[in-house]
Amino acid sequence: MTTHHLSDDQLAAQPAAYWTGVAYEALIAFTRARQAELGFTQPQYWLLRNLSKNDISPDGHGMTIPELQRAMSSYLRPEDDLKAEAEILLERGWLTRDAEDRLWITEAGDEARAGLKRHAPAIRDRIHEGIDDADYVTTLKVLRRMIRNTGGALA
């Protein structure tokens, strides 16, 4: 799709689904590349977050890979292999595994999670460069309305 230098009228006629898809792929690729530069993957970070009582986990209890896949089902990508990612975190000593095959975050893993989380604002800042918060909020409101208009579910 050739889209350089479009007028406002031409932009208004563009398909939202196309642009949200392009945005999604670009944002995921950018975020994952920055995280890779820092020595971790997005799925590794999600594993740590979902197992930490200091983050997403309400109680810090261990979870199996299938339980983690269900917990992350709304944001996992088809290429994400939680089992392989967990193995890397086990090797780093950031996770342990019990006799029931549940993964548990270690103290070192929770420290690593907190350290990784500190990079999120810089990644967000780069993505939001040149976009003021009011425009961003308007964009999200428009997208949320489109979701409602099409019967989609909002998280």
Buried (B, 14 or more C-beta within 10 A) or exposed (E): EEEEEEEEEEEEEEEEEEEEEEEEEEEEEEBBEBBEEBEBBBBBBBBBBBBBEEBEBEEEEBBBBEBBBEBBEEEBEEEBEBEEBBEBBBEBEBBBBEEEEBBBBBEEBBEBBEEBBEBEEEBEEEBEEEEEEEEEEEEEEEBEEEBEEEEEEEE
